[in-house]
């Protein structure tokens, strides 16, 4: 069963966004990590998005709020958020999305809607275990795996009906 996060406007209410942000802040405090103003604002932008944001989209928003206009401003914040488990990079879209469960490390798969580009984070522990097992049987050691599936979200599937 998937756990919808940022897929379409009806899944990401203010209460969910506040919960995700408070989980991230609690984890940062627990791990002794510093959520600087630019990192925090970048995370807030990712949480508010109903899909993934590209680095230049983030940079444009940060610049409009006075955080700087140079690409490293956004890239450093985004990379830090990904490195510490507060966000994910969606390779298919060359973009980033907030982690819907930042309180703890976990395996995730990303369901990407081809109609609206929304991204839903789904639990993927079983898929990751199967992939790791298959790789091990082949004598292969996985360093990193990103599981991305494309299709249509419930809102777009319903809209097409």
C-alpha positions, 0 to 999 in steps of 0.5 A: 500500500502506498503512503501518499505524500505530495501527489496532487493538491488533495494529499498535502494539506497544511497539517501534513506539511507541518507534520513533515517539517516538524519531523525533519526539525526533530531529526536534525536536532536529534542528529546535531544537524544544522537546518540553516535558514536557506536549507529550512526555506528550501525544505519548506518549498519542497514540502509545499510543492505538489511534485518535484522542483528543479534546482533552478526553480528552487534558486528562483524562489530563493533569489526572490526571497533574498537568499542569493542568485547563484546556483550553488545556493540552491544546489548546496541546500538541495544536496545537503537535504538529500544527503541527510534524508530530508529530501530525495532526488528524482532522477527521471525529472532531474528534480527534488522532492521532500521526504514524506517520512523524514523522521527515520531512514527508510527505503522509498520508491517514487511514483511519478505521474506522466500527466501532472508530474506529481510524485508520490513516495511509497514504501519500498523495503520489500522491493529493495530487499528483493533487488539486493538479494538478486544483486547478491546472487549475481555477485553484484554489490549495490552502492545506490538504487533509485526506484522510480515508476511512471504512470498516472496518479489517482487524480489524473486517472479519474480525470481521464475517466 
